[in-house]
Every structure is written in C-alpha cells, then in structure tokens.
C-alpha cells in the first residue's frame, strides 16, 4: 500500500509539473510538489524495518548527526564571540 501511494504521488507530480520547455528552460520544482518527493525518502525507513544492517547504519548516522549538532552550536558560539571581539578592536 505504501509503495502504491508513493508511485501515485510521483505520477501526480509528473502530471502537474509542466515540462521545462514551456517555461523558458527553467524547471520550477518548488512548492508543494517538491514536498511530495519527501515521501520517497520514507521508503528507506520502511526497508530498514526488516534489514538489520541498514537499521544499524541509520542508527549510527543519527548518533553522528547529534554529535555534529553539538559541534555546530559550539562553532557558532565561537564565531559570535570573535565577531564581538573584532567589532571592539576596529
């Protein structure tokens, strides 16, 4: 059922999106139609339910992203502090 839903959404997206030759060669894929593409990503999670090595890999990626998030917060804090110092020096 889930795969059928994904296929139907993709077909609807293809029907509703005009070809790029009709809008000057630029393909405008923004908006609600591009949001429908995110449902294709959920197929990976459906597959991970039964595939244990993929589930372990996704868990590792999630844990890594959490640590990277902590690093980004620390990096932004340092950038803010040094920007304030730079504004005081000049």
C-alpha positions, 0 to 999 in steps of 0.5 A: 500500500505504501509503495502504491501511494508513493508511485501515485504521488510521483505520477501526480507530480509528473502530471502537474509539473509542466515540462521545462520547455514551456517555461523558458528552460527553467524547471520550477520544482518548488512548492508543494510538489517538491514536498511530495518527493519527501515521501520517497525518502520514507521508503528507506525507513520502511526497508530498514524495518526488516534489514538489520544492517541498514537499521544499524547504519541509520542508527549510527548516522543519527548518533553522528548527526547529534554529535555534529549538532553539538559541534555546530552550536559550539562553532557558532558560539565561537564565531559570535564571540570573535565577531564581538571581539573584532567589532571592539578592536576596529 
